[in-house]
Amino acid sequence: MNLIEWFDETRWHLKNILFFRFGDYNDDIDRLAFFEELCYGWIQMRDEYIMSQPNFDPYNLRGRS
C-alpha cells in the first residue's frame, strides 16, 4: 500500500465516521451516548495519568484536590 492509497482510505474512513456518527442519527440519544462514552474515557485516562505520577498521594493527606 502506497501513501496515496493510505490517504484515500483514511479520508474514506473519516467521512464514514462523521456521516454515521453525526449525520445519519435519528435522535439525540445516540449522539449523547457517544459523547458520554468519550468523556468517560477521557476521565479514566486522566485519572490513570494522575495516579501514575511519582508523588501521588492516594489518601490525599496533603489536601491536594
Secondary structure as UniProt FT lines:
FT   HELIX           3..18
FT   HELIX           19..23
FT   HELIX           28..51
FT   TURN            54..55
FT   TURN            58..59
FT   TURN            61..62
//
